[in-house]
Amino acid sequence: MLLCIDIGNTNTVLATFEGEKLVHSWRTKTDARDTADEMGLLFRGLLAGDAVQVTGISACSTVPASLRSLRTMLSRYYADVPTVILEPGIRTGVQLATDNPKEVGADRVANTLAAYTLYGGPAIVVDFGTSTNFDVVSGKGEFLGGVLAPGVEISIDALAARAAQLRKVELVKPVRVIGKNTVEALQSGVVYGFAGQVDGIVRGIMSEIGPVEAVVATGGLAPIVIGECATITQHEPMLTLIGLRMIFERNVSA
């Protein structure tokens, strides 16, 4: 099976594929202090639990320290397995039409390829992670740029840290918009506030590029908000990993 690994700032997501079929998936926390051996033991433990035989690996990371550990881990534990790490020089088919292509995160390249392949273009990807990323895909599949906004979880963490009488709350939709207590009021601000932010930014993007084929939500925090977003048309939780699968096929299976 092909193992795809996406190491983000907060979470690491793994999935296995047989062809285009997603078979297994796991989500763990990211700790940039993890050594290559700690990373290897974690991954091998997850794979052993489902008796997975890895025949290929495709990976990306937005965390430099974790990327270094990942390289060492792969060379130590999976030296005989064909491996693609998404970085400059890897064939993706995605043109980066930005001022400085080297600044574009690998996960955003994978999202662009997957969204364009699955839904066509133009398209917008809204990735709800540590930050909320808006990736703009042209009608030709180019990455045109996007928007970076504070993420849902770090925003509420910052609010709780800076406001003496506010605290962290469960991130769920409240029963009403008008909160009758502090918990409801915070939940309403998160759910409806971020939904409004998403819709406002998506509409702003479309005012510049015109109508789009799809607005695709992905990322671990997407389910908290997308039910209240008028502009989201698709939800694909594994979009980045699907993109990594496609990139592996372009570089190894060709």
PyRosetta script that sets phi, psi and omega in degrees:
from pyrosetta import init, pose_from_sequence

init()
pose = pose_from_sequence("MLLCIDIGNTNTVLATFEGEKLVHSWRTKTDARDTADEMGLLFRGLLAGDAVQVTGISACSTVPASLRSLRTMLSRYYADVPTVILEPGIRTGVQLATDNPKEVGADRVANTLAAYTLYGGPAIVVDFGTSTNFDVVSGKGEFLGGVLAPGVEISIDALAARAAQLRKVELVKPVRVIGKNTVEALQSGVVYGFAGQVDGIVRGIMSEIGPVEAVVATGGLAPIVIGECATITQHEPMLTLIGLRMIFERNVSA")
pose.set_psi(1, 151.4)
pose.set_omega(1, 174.7)
pose.set_phi(2, -85.6)
pose.set_psi(2, 126.9)
pose.set_omega(2, 176.3)
pose.set_phi(3, -100.6)
pose.set_psi(3, 124.4)
pose.set_omega(3, 176.2)
pose.set_phi(4, -111.5)
pose.set_psi(4, 136.5)
pose.set_omega(4, -173.9)
pose.set_phi(5, -130.4)
pose.set_psi(5, 125.0)
pose.set_omega(5, 175.8)
pose.set_phi(6, -121.8)
pose.set_psi(6, 107.2)
pose.set_omega(6, -178.9)
pose.set_phi(7, -97.3)
pose.set_psi(7, 107.9)
pose.set_omega(7, 178.8)
pose.set_phi(8, -101.5)
pose.set_psi(8, -178.5)
pose.set_omega(8, -177.9)
pose.set_phi(9, -66.4)
pose.set_psi(9, -33.9)
pose.set_omega(9, -177.0)
pose.set_phi(10, -105.9)
pose.set_psi(10, -46.7)
pose.set_omega(10, -175.9)
pose.set_phi(11, -125.6)
pose.set_psi(11, 154.4)
pose.set_omega(11, 170.7)
pose.set_phi(12, -113.2)
pose.set_psi(12, 127.3)
pose.set_omega(12, -178.2)
pose.set_phi(13, -116.6)
pose.set_psi(13, 132.7)
pose.set_omega(13, 178.9)
pose.set_phi(14, -124.9)
pose.set_psi(14, 149.7)
pose.set_omega(14, 174.8)
pose.set_phi(15, -152.3)
pose.set_psi(15, 152.2)
pose.set_omega(15, 173.6)
pose.set_phi(16, -113.2)
pose.set_psi(16, 147.5)
pose.set_omega(16, -179.7)
pose.set_phi(17, -128.4)
pose.set_psi(17, 140.9)
pose.set_omega(17, 163.8)
pose.set_phi(18, -110.9)
pose.set_psi(18, 103.5)
pose.set_omega(18, -170.0)
pose.set_phi(19, 63.6)
pose.set_psi(19, -127.6)
pose.set_omega(19, 178.7)
pose.set_phi(20, -90.5)
pose.set_psi(20, -4.4)
pose.set_omega(20, -176.1)
pose.set_phi(21, -85.5)
pose.set_psi(21, 123.4)
pose.set_omega(21, 174.4)
pose.set_phi(22, -78.0)
pose.set_psi(22, 126.3)
pose.set_omega(22, -174.2)
pose.set_phi(23, -105.2)
pose.set_psi(23, -50.2)
pose.set_omega(23, -179.9)
pose.set_phi(24, -129.6)
pose.set_psi(24, 155.4)
pose.set_omega(24, 171.7)
pose.set_phi(25, -149.6)
pose.set_psi(25, 149.3)
pose.set_omega(25, 179.3)
pose.set_phi(26, -141.7)
pose.set_psi(26, 152.4)
pose.set_omega(26, 176.1)
pose.set_phi(27, -133.8)
pose.set_psi(27, 124.8)
pose.set_omega(27, 178.4)
pose.set_phi(28, -129.3)
pose.set_psi(28, 166.3)
pose.set_omega(28, 176.3)
pose.set_phi(29, -76.8)
pose.set_psi(29, 149.7)
pose.set_omega(29, 174.2)
pose.set_phi(30, -94.1)
pose.set_psi(30, 129.4)
pose.set_omega(30, 173.5)
pose.set_phi(31, -127.9)
pose.set_psi(31, 108.7)
pose.set_omega(31, -176.6)
pose.set_phi(32, -62.4)
pose.set_psi(32, -13.6)
pose.set_omega(32, 179.6)
pose.set_phi(33, -84.9)
pose.set_psi(33, -9.7)
pose.set_omega(33, -179.1)
pose.set_phi(34, -60.1)
pose.set_psi(34, 134.9)
pose.set_omega(34, 175.7)
pose.set_phi(35, -81.2)
pose.set_psi(35, 169.9)
pose.set_omega(35, 177.9)
pose.set_phi(36, -59.5)
pose.set_psi(36, -39.2)
pose.set_omega(36, -179.6)
pose.set_phi(37, -68.6)
pose.set_psi(37, -39.6)
pose.set_omega(37, 177.0)
pose.set_phi(38, -63.6)
pose.set_psi(38, -41.8)
pose.set_omega(38, 177.7)
pose.set_phi(39, -63.9)
pose.set_psi(39, -43.9)
pose.set_omega(39, -179.9)
pose.set_phi(40, -62.7)
pose.set_psi(40, -42.9)
pose.set_omega(40, 179.5)
pose.set_phi(41, -64.5)
pose.set_psi(41, -39.7)
pose.set_omega(41, 178.6)
pose.set_phi(42, -63.0)
pose.set_psi(42, -50.8)
pose.set_omega(42, -176.8)
pose.set_phi(43, -64.0)
pose.set_psi(43, -43.5)
pose.set_omega(43, -179.0)
pose.set_phi(44, -65.8)
pose.set_psi(44, -34.3)
pose.set_omega(44, 177.1)
pose.set_phi(45, -65.3)
pose.set_psi(45, -43.3)
pose.set_omega(45, 178.3)
pose.set_phi(46, -63.2)
pose.set_psi(46, -44.2)
pose.set_omega(46, -178.4)
pose.set_phi(47, -67.9)
pose.set_psi(47, -38.0)
pose.set_omega(47, -179.5)
pose.set_phi(48, -66.1)
pose.set_psi(48, -33.0)
pose.set_omega(48, -179.6)
pose.set_phi(49, -60.6)
pose.set_psi(49, -27.6)
pose.set_omega(49, 178.4)
pose.set_phi(50, -112.9)
pose.set_psi(50, 14.1)
pose.set_omega(50, 176.9)
pose.set_phi(51, 53.4)
pose.set_psi(51, 46.5)
pose.set_omega(51, -177.8)
pose.set_phi(52, -85.9)
pose.set_psi(52, 130.7)
pose.set_omega(52, 172.8)
pose.set_phi(53, -103.1)
pose.set_psi(53, 113.7)
pose.set_omega(53, -174.7)
pose.set_phi(54, -85.3)
pose.set_psi(54, 125.7)
pose.set_omega(54, 178.2)
pose.set_phi(55, -111.2)
pose.set_psi(55, -8.9)
pose.set_omega(55, 178.1)
pose.set_phi(56, -165.8)
pose.set_psi(56, 155.8)
pose.set_omega(56, -178.9)
pose.set_phi(57, -136.9)
pose.set_psi(57, 133.3)
pose.set_omega(57, 173.5)
pose.set_phi(58, -129.1)
pose.set_psi(58, 128.3)
pose.set_omega(58, -170.6)
pose.set_phi(59, -143.3)
pose.set_psi(59, 156.7)
pose.set_omega(59, 170.7)
pose.set_phi(60, -150.1)
pose.set_psi(60, 159.1)
pose.set_omega(60, 178.7)
pose.set_phi(61, -152.4)
pose.set_psi(61, 140.4)
pose.set_omega(61, 173.2)
pose.set_phi(62, -100.1)
pose.set_psi(62, 7.0)
pose.set_omega(62, -177.1)
pose.set_phi(63, -114.1)
pose.set_psi(63, 106.4)
pose.set_omega(63, -174.5)
pose.set_phi(64, -53.8)
pose.set_psi(64, -44.3)
pose.set_omega(64, -178.6)
pose.set_phi(65, -64.0)
pose.set_psi(65, -41.1)
pose.set_omega(65, 178.6)
pose.set_phi(66, -68.0)
pose.set_psi(66, -34.3)
pose.set_omega(66, 178.3)
pose.set_phi(67, -64.1)
pose.set_psi(67, -39.9)
pose.set_omega(67, 177.1)
pose.set_phi(68, -62.5)
pose.set_psi(68, -45.5)
pose.set_omega(68, 178.8)
pose.set_phi(69, -64.0)
pose.set_psi(69, -37.9)
pose.set_omega(69, 179.5)
pose.set_phi(70, -62.0)
pose.set_psi(70, -44.7)
pose.set_omega(70, 179.8)
pose.set_phi(71, -58.8)
pose.set_psi(71, -46.2)
pose.set_omega(71, -179.8)
pose.set_phi(72, -64.6)
pose.set_psi(72, -43.5)
pose.set_omega(72, -179.5)
pose.set_phi(73, -60.6)
pose.set_psi(73, -44.6)
pose.set_omega(73, -178.4)
pose.set_phi(74, -65.2)
pose.set_psi(74, -39.8)
pose.set_omega(74, 179.7)
pose.set_phi(75, -69.8)
pose.set_psi(75, -26.8)
pose.set_omega(75, -177.6)
pose.set_phi(76, -87.2)
pose.set_psi(76, -42.0)
pose.set_omega(76, -172.7)
pose.set_phi(77, -102.7)
pose.set_psi(77, -21.5)
pose.set_omega(77, -176.2)
pose.set_phi(78, -133.2)
pose.set_psi(78, 42.1)
pose.set_omega(78, -173.9)
pose.set_phi(79, -62.4)
pose.set_psi(79, -29.0)
pose.set_omega(79, -176.7)
pose.set_phi(80, -94.7)
pose.set_psi(80, 4.6)
pose.set_omega(80, -176.7)
pose.set_phi(81, -100.3)
pose.set_psi(81, 129.0)
pose.set_omega(81, 176.2)
pose.set_phi(82, -56.5)
pose.set_psi(82, 129.2)
pose.set_omega(82, -172.7)
pose.set_phi(83, -133.6)
pose.set_psi(83, 138.6)
pose.set_omega(83, 173.4)
pose.set_phi(84, -125.3)
pose.set_psi(84, 122.8)
pose.set_omega(84, 171.7)
pose.set_phi(85, -107.1)
pose.set_psi(85, 122.5)
pose.set_omega(85, -175.5)
pose.set_phi(86, -70.8)
pose.set_psi(86, 113.4)
pose.set_omega(86, -177.9)
pose.set_phi(87, -161.7)
pose.set_psi(87, 172.9)
pose.set_omega(87, 178.8)
pose.set_phi(88, -53.8)
pose.set_psi(88, 136.6)
pose.set_omega(88, -178.6)
pose.set_phi(89, 101.6)
pose.set_psi(89, -15.1)
pose.set_omega(89, 177.6)
pose.set_phi(90, -84.8)
pose.set_psi(90, 136.4)
pose.set_omega(90, 179.2)
pose.set_phi(91, -73.2)
pose.set_psi(91, 121.6)
pose.set_omega(91, 177.9)
pose.set_phi(92, -123.9)
pose.set_psi(92, -23.5)
pose.set_omega(92, -174.3)
pose.set_phi(93, 79.3)
pose.set_psi(93, 3.7)
pose.set_omega(93, -178.0)
pose.set_phi(94, -104.6)
pose.set_psi(94, 117.5)
pose.set_omega(94, 174.0)
pose.set_phi(95, -83.6)
pose.set_psi(95, 131.9)
pose.set_omega(95, -179.3)
pose.set_phi(96, -96.9)
pose.set_psi(96, 97.4)
pose.set_omega(96, -176.2)
pose.set_phi(97, -91.0)
pose.set_psi(97, 61.1)
pose.set_omega(97, -178.0)
pose.set_phi(98, -127.3)
pose.set_psi(98, 168.8)
pose.set_omega(98, -179.0)
pose.set_phi(99, -63.9)
pose.set_psi(99, -39.9)
pose.set_omega(99, -178.7)
pose.set_phi(100, -135.4)
pose.set_psi(100, 90.2)
pose.set_omega(100, -176.8)
pose.set_phi(101, -56.3)
pose.set_psi(101, -27.1)
pose.set_omega(101, -179.1)
pose.set_phi(102, -66.6)
pose.set_psi(102, -18.5)
pose.set_omega(102, 179.3)
pose.set_phi(103, -80.2)
pose.set_psi(103, -14.8)
pose.set_omega(103, -173.6)
pose.set_phi(104, -75.5)
pose.set_psi(104, 124.2)
pose.set_omega(104, -179.7)
pose.set_phi(105, -64.6)
pose.set_psi(105, 145.6)
pose.set_omega(105, -178.5)
pose.set_phi(106, -60.4)
pose.set_psi(106, -35.2)
pose.set_omega(106, -179.8)
pose.set_phi(107, -64.7)
pose.set_psi(107, -31.9)
pose.set_omega(107, -179.9)
pose.set_phi(108, -71.9)
pose.set_psi(108, -32.1)
pose.set_omega(108, 174.6)
pose.set_phi(109, -66.5)
pose.set_psi(109, -45.4)
pose.set_omega(109, 178.7)
pose.set_phi(110, -62.6)
pose.set_psi(110, -40.9)
pose.set_omega(110, 177.8)
pose.set_phi(111, -62.0)
pose.set_psi(111, -42.1)
pose.set_omega(111, -179.4)
pose.set_phi(112, -61.3)
pose.set_psi(112, -48.0)
pose.set_omega(112, -179.5)
pose.set_phi(113, -62.1)
pose.set_psi(113, -46.2)
pose.set_omega(113, -177.3)
pose.set_phi(114, -65.4)
pose.set_psi(114, -44.7)
pose.set_omega(114, -178.8)
pose.set_phi(115, -63.2)
pose.set_psi(115, -44.2)
pose.set_omega(115, -178.8)
pose.set_phi(116, -66.1)
pose.set_psi(116, -40.3)
pose.set_omega(116, -179.4)
pose.set_phi(117, -68.1)
pose.set_psi(117, -40.4)
pose.set_omega(117, -176.2)
pose.set_phi(118, -79.4)
pose.set_psi(118, -38.3)
pose.set_omega(118, -168.9)
pose.set_phi(119, -123.5)
pose.set_psi(119, -8.4)
pose.set_omega(119, -176.5)
pose.set_phi(120, 83.3)
pose.set_psi(120, -176.2)
pose.set_omega(120, -179.5)
pose.set_phi(121, -142.8)
pose.set_psi(121, 164.4)
pose.set_omega(121, 2.6)
pose.set_phi(122, -65.7)
pose.set_psi(122, 156.9)
pose.set_omega(122, 179.8)
pose.set_phi(123, -151.8)
pose.set_psi(123, 162.0)
pose.set_omega(123, 175.7)
pose.set_phi(124, -128.5)
pose.set_psi(124, 130.8)
pose.set_omega(124, 174.0)
pose.set_phi(125, -105.1)
pose.set_psi(125, 129.3)
pose.set_omega(125, 174.5)
pose.set_phi(126, -112.6)
pose.set_psi(126, 108.8)
pose.set_omega(126, -174.7)
pose.set_phi(127, -104.8)
pose.set_psi(127, 109.9)
pose.set_omega(127, -177.0)
pose.set_phi(128, -89.7)
pose.set_psi(128, 93.5)
pose.set_omega(128, 178.7)
pose.set_phi(129, -129.6)
pose.set_psi(129, -144.1)
pose.set_omega(129, 176.6)
pose.set_phi(130, -56.1)
pose.set_psi(130, -43.5)
pose.set_omega(130, 165.3)
pose.set_phi(131, -111.3)
pose.set_psi(131, 160.9)
pose.set_omega(131, 173.6)
pose.set_phi(132, -97.7)
pose.set_psi(132, 111.7)
pose.set_omega(132, -175.3)
pose.set_phi(133, -101.8)
pose.set_psi(133, 133.5)
pose.set_omega(133, 173.9)
pose.set_phi(134, -110.5)
pose.set_psi(134, 113.3)
pose.set_omega(134, -178.7)
pose.set_phi(135, -105.8)
pose.set_psi(135, 126.3)
pose.set_omega(135, -175.5)
pose.set_phi(136, -103.8)
pose.set_psi(136, 123.6)
pose.set_omega(136, -176.2)
pose.set_phi(137, -112.2)
pose.set_psi(137, 130.5)
pose.set_omega(137, -178.7)
pose.set_phi(138, -78.9)
pose.set_psi(138, 173.8)
pose.set_omega(138, 176.6)
pose.set_phi(139, -66.4)
pose.set_psi(139, -13.7)
pose.set_omega(139, 177.3)
pose.set_phi(140, -102.4)
pose.set_psi(140, 3.8)
pose.set_omega(140, 180.0)
pose.set_phi(141, 87.6)
pose.set_psi(141, 12.9)
pose.set_omega(141, 178.2)
pose.set_phi(142, -80.2)
pose.set_psi(142, 151.2)
pose.set_omega(142, 169.2)
pose.set_phi(143, -88.6)
pose.set_psi(143, 113.2)
pose.set_omega(143, -173.8)
pose.set_phi(144, -90.8)
pose.set_psi(144, -12.8)
pose.set_omega(144, -174.0)
pose.set_phi(145, 126.0)
pose.set_psi(145, -158.6)
pose.set_omega(145, -179.3)
pose.set_phi(146, 172.0)
pose.set_psi(146, -154.6)
pose.set_omega(146, -176.4)
pose.set_phi(147, -134.8)
pose.set_psi(147, 139.6)
pose.set_omega(147, 174.8)
pose.set_phi(148, -118.8)
pose.set_psi(148, 123.8)
pose.set_omega(148, -179.3)
pose.set_phi(149, -128.4)
pose.set_psi(149, 156.0)
pose.set_omega(149, 176.7)
pose.set_phi(150, -57.2)
pose.set_psi(150, 141.7)
pose.set_omega(150, -178.6)
pose.set_phi(151, -76.4)
pose.set_psi(151, 166.7)
pose.set_omega(151, -177.5)
pose.set_phi(152, -60.9)
pose.set_psi(152, -51.8)
pose.set_omega(152, -172.2)
pose.set_phi(153, -69.7)
pose.set_psi(153, -43.6)
pose.set_omega(153, -178.2)
pose.set_phi(154, -69.0)
pose.set_psi(154, -27.7)
pose.set_omega(154, 177.7)
pose.set_phi(155, -66.7)
pose.set_psi(155, -45.1)
pose.set_omega(155, -179.4)
pose.set_phi(156, -72.5)
pose.set_psi(156, -31.0)
pose.set_omega(156, 174.5)
pose.set_phi(157, -62.9)
pose.set_psi(157, -44.0)
pose.set_omega(157, -179.9)
pose.set_phi(158, -65.0)
pose.set_psi(158, -39.7)
pose.set_omega(158, 179.2)
pose.set_phi(159, -63.6)
pose.set_psi(159, -44.7)
pose.set_omega(159, 179.9)
pose.set_phi(160, -65.5)
pose.set_psi(160, -34.5)
pose.set_omega(160, -178.6)
pose.set_phi(161, -72.9)
pose.set_psi(161, -31.2)
pose.set_omega(161, -173.3)
pose.set_phi(162, -98.4)
pose.set_psi(162, -16.6)
pose.set_omega(162, -177.9)
pose.set_phi(163, -110.1)
pose.set_psi(163, 119.4)
pose.set_omega(163, -169.7)
pose.set_phi(164, -60.9)
pose.set_psi(164, -35.4)
pose.set_omega(164, -174.3)
pose.set_phi(165, -103.6)
pose.set_psi(165, 11.2)
pose.set_omega(165, 176.7)
pose.set_phi(166, -109.4)
pose.set_psi(166, 156.2)
pose.set_omega(166, -175.9)
pose.set_phi(167, -145.8)
pose.set_psi(167, 169.0)
pose.set_omega(167, 176.0)
pose.set_phi(168, -68.7)
pose.set_psi(168, 141.3)
pose.set_omega(168, -179.8)
pose.set_phi(169, -129.3)
pose.set_psi(169, 164.5)
pose.set_omega(169, 175.5)
pose.set_phi(170, -65.6)
pose.set_psi(170, 132.8)
pose.set_omega(170, -176.6)
pose.set_phi(171, -85.7)
pose.set_psi(171, 83.0)
pose.set_omega(171, 177.4)
pose.set_phi(172, -135.4)
pose.set_psi(172, 161.8)
pose.set_omega(172, 177.4)
pose.set_phi(173, -70.4)
pose.set_psi(173, 129.4)
pose.set_omega(173, 178.6)
pose.set_phi(174, -75.8)
pose.set_psi(174, 168.9)
pose.set_omega(174, -176.9)
pose.set_phi(175, -73.9)
pose.set_psi(175, -18.0)
pose.set_omega(175, -178.9)
pose.set_phi(176, -152.4)
pose.set_psi(176, 161.3)
pose.set_omega(176, 177.8)
pose.set_phi(177, -71.3)
pose.set_psi(177, -43.6)
pose.set_omega(177, -179.5)
pose.set_phi(178, -81.1)
pose.set_psi(178, 107.1)
pose.set_omega(178, -178.9)
pose.set_phi(179, -69.5)
pose.set_psi(179, 135.4)
pose.set_omega(179, 178.4)
pose.set_phi(180, -95.2)
pose.set_psi(180, -1.9)
pose.set_omega(180, 176.5)
pose.set_phi(181, -153.8)
pose.set_psi(181, 174.7)
pose.set_omega(181, -175.2)
pose.set_phi(182, -62.2)
pose.set_psi(182, -41.4)
pose.set_omega(182, -179.1)
pose.set_phi(183, -62.2)
pose.set_psi(183, -49.0)
pose.set_omega(183, 179.8)
pose.set_phi(184, -61.8)
pose.set_psi(184, -40.7)
pose.set_omega(184, -179.0)
pose.set_phi(185, -63.2)
pose.set_psi(185, -42.4)
pose.set_omega(185, 177.5)
pose.set_phi(186, -65.8)
pose.set_psi(186, -44.6)
pose.set_omega(186, 179.3)
pose.set_phi(187, -61.8)
pose.set_psi(187, -40.0)
pose.set_omega(187, 178.6)
pose.set_phi(188, -64.2)
pose.set_psi(188, -43.1)
pose.set_omega(188, 178.8)
pose.set_phi(189, -60.8)
pose.set_psi(189, -39.6)
pose.set_omega(189, 180.0)
pose.set_phi(190, -69.1)
pose.set_psi(190, -55.5)
pose.set_omega(190, -173.1)
pose.set_phi(191, -66.3)
pose.set_psi(191, -54.3)
pose.set_omega(191, -176.0)
pose.set_phi(192, -77.8)
pose.set_psi(192, -30.9)
pose.set_omega(192, 177.5)
pose.set_phi(193, -65.8)
pose.set_psi(193, -46.5)
pose.set_omega(193, -179.7)
pose.set_phi(194, -72.7)
pose.set_psi(194, -33.5)
pose.set_omega(194, 175.2)
pose.set_phi(195, -61.6)
pose.set_psi(195, -42.8)
pose.set_omega(195, 177.3)
pose.set_phi(196, -64.1)
pose.set_psi(196, -38.5)
pose.set_omega(196, 177.3)
pose.set_phi(197, -62.0)
pose.set_psi(197, -46.8)
pose.set_omega(197, -179.2)
pose.set_phi(198, -59.9)
pose.set_psi(198, -49.7)
pose.set_omega(198, -178.4)
pose.set_phi(199, -62.1)
pose.set_psi(199, -39.8)
pose.set_omega(199, 180.0)
pose.set_phi(200, -64.7)
pose.set_psi(200, -43.5)
pose.set_omega(200, -179.4)
pose.set_phi(201, -69.6)
pose.set_psi(201, -42.9)
pose.set_omega(201, 179.1)
pose.set_phi(202, -59.9)
pose.set_psi(202, -44.9)
pose.set_omega(202, 179.4)
pose.set_phi(203, -65.5)
pose.set_psi(203, -35.5)
pose.set_omega(203, 175.8)
pose.set_phi(204, -63.5)
pose.set_psi(204, -41.4)
pose.set_omega(204, 177.6)
pose.set_phi(205, -63.0)
pose.set_psi(205, -44.1)
pose.set_omega(205, -178.2)
pose.set_phi(206, -68.7)
pose.set_psi(206, -24.6)
pose.set_omega(206, 175.7)
pose.set_phi(207, -67.9)
pose.set_psi(207, -20.2)
pose.set_omega(207, -179.8)
pose.set_phi(208, -97.6)
pose.set_psi(208, -36.0)
pose.set_omega(208, -174.7)
pose.set_phi(209, -109.0)
pose.set_psi(209, -8.9)
pose.set_omega(209, -178.6)
pose.set_phi(210, 91.6)
pose.set_psi(210, -173.7)
pose.set_omega(210, -178.8)
pose.set_phi(211, -60.9)
pose.set_psi(211, 153.5)
pose.set_omega(211, -179.7)
pose.set_phi(212, -122.2)
pose.set_psi(212, 158.7)
pose.set_omega(212, 177.9)
pose.set_phi(213, -74.7)
pose.set_psi(213, -32.9)
pose.set_omega(213, -176.7)
pose.set_phi(214, -158.3)
pose.set_psi(214, 147.9)
pose.set_omega(214, 167.5)
pose.set_phi(215, -118.2)
pose.set_psi(215, 109.5)
pose.set_omega(215, -168.0)
pose.set_phi(216, -105.7)
pose.set_psi(216, 123.2)
pose.set_omega(216, 176.0)
pose.set_phi(217, -94.0)
pose.set_psi(217, 139.3)
pose.set_omega(217, 175.2)
pose.set_phi(218, -148.8)
pose.set_psi(218, 178.1)
pose.set_omega(218, 179.9)
pose.set_phi(219, 97.7)
pose.set_psi(219, 155.4)
pose.set_omega(219, -172.9)
pose.set_phi(220, -65.4)
pose.set_psi(220, -26.3)
pose.set_omega(220, -177.3)
pose.set_phi(221, -96.5)
pose.set_psi(221, 2.1)
pose.set_omega(221, -178.3)
pose.set_phi(222, -57.9)
pose.set_psi(222, -43.4)
pose.set_omega(222, -176.7)
pose.set_phi(223, -59.7)
pose.set_psi(223, -21.7)
pose.set_omega(223, -179.3)
pose.set_phi(224, -67.5)
pose.set_psi(224, -33.4)
pose.set_omega(224, -167.2)
pose.set_phi(225, -113.2)
pose.set_psi(225, -34.1)
pose.set_omega(225, -163.8)
pose.set_phi(226, -66.0)
pose.set_psi(226, -21.6)
pose.set_omega(226, 177.5)
pose.set_phi(227, -63.3)
pose.set_psi(227, -21.5)
pose.set_omega(227, -179.7)
pose.set_phi(228, -106.2)
pose.set_psi(228, 5.5)
pose.set_omega(228, -180.0)
pose.set_phi(229, -93.1)
pose.set_psi(229, 119.8)
pose.set_omega(229, -179.1)
pose.set_phi(230, -74.5)
pose.set_psi(230, -21.5)
pose.set_omega(230, -172.1)
pose.set_phi(231, -95.7)
pose.set_psi(231, -16.3)
pose.set_omega(231, -179.2)
pose.set_phi(232, -71.1)
pose.set_psi(232, 128.9)
pose.set_omega(232, 179.7)
pose.set_phi(233, -111.8)
pose.set_psi(233, -21.1)
pose.set_omega(233, -177.8)
pose.set_phi(234, -138.7)
pose.set_psi(234, 148.5)
pose.set_omega(234, 173.5)
pose.set_phi(235, -128.9)
pose.set_psi(235, 115.4)
pose.set_omega(235, 178.1)
pose.set_phi(236, -129.4)
pose.set_psi(236, 95.6)
pose.set_omega(236, -175.4)
pose.set_phi(237, -59.4)
pose.set_psi(237, -28.7)
pose.set_omega(237, -174.2)
pose.set_phi(238, -103.9)
pose.set_psi(238, 27.3)
pose.set_omega(238, -173.5)
pose.set_phi(239, -57.4)
pose.set_psi(239, -45.7)
pose.set_omega(239, -178.3)
pose.set_phi(240, -63.0)
pose.set_psi(240, -42.0)
pose.set_omega(240, -179.2)
pose.set_phi(241, -69.0)
pose.set_psi(241, -35.4)
pose.set_omega(241, 174.3)
pose.set_phi(242, -62.7)
pose.set_psi(242, -41.6)
pose.set_omega(242, 176.0)
pose.set_phi(243, -61.5)
pose.set_psi(243, -40.0)
pose.set_omega(243, 177.1)
pose.set_phi(244, -63.9)
pose.set_psi(244, -37.2)
pose.set_omega(244, 176.1)
pose.set_phi(245, -61.6)
pose.set_psi(245, -45.4)
pose.set_omega(245, -179.4)
pose.set_phi(246, -63.4)
pose.set_psi(246, -39.0)
pose.set_omega(246, 180.0)
pose.set_phi(247, -67.9)
pose.set_psi(247, -39.0)
pose.set_omega(247, 176.2)
pose.set_phi(248, -59.2)
pose.set_psi(248, -45.3)
pose.set_omega(248, -179.1)
pose.set_phi(249, -62.2)
pose.set_psi(249, -36.5)
pose.set_omega(249, 179.3)
pose.set_phi(250, -68.0)
pose.set_psi(250, -29.2)
pose.set_omega(250, -172.8)
pose.set_phi(251, -102.4)
pose.set_psi(251, -24.7)
pose.set_omega(251, -176.2)
pose.set_phi(252, -114.4)
pose.set_psi(252, -40.3)
pose.set_omega(252, -173.1)
pose.set_phi(253, -85.4)
pose.set_psi(253, -12.0)
pose.set_omega(253, -177.8)
pose.set_phi(254, -68.1)
pose.dump_pdb("model.pdb")
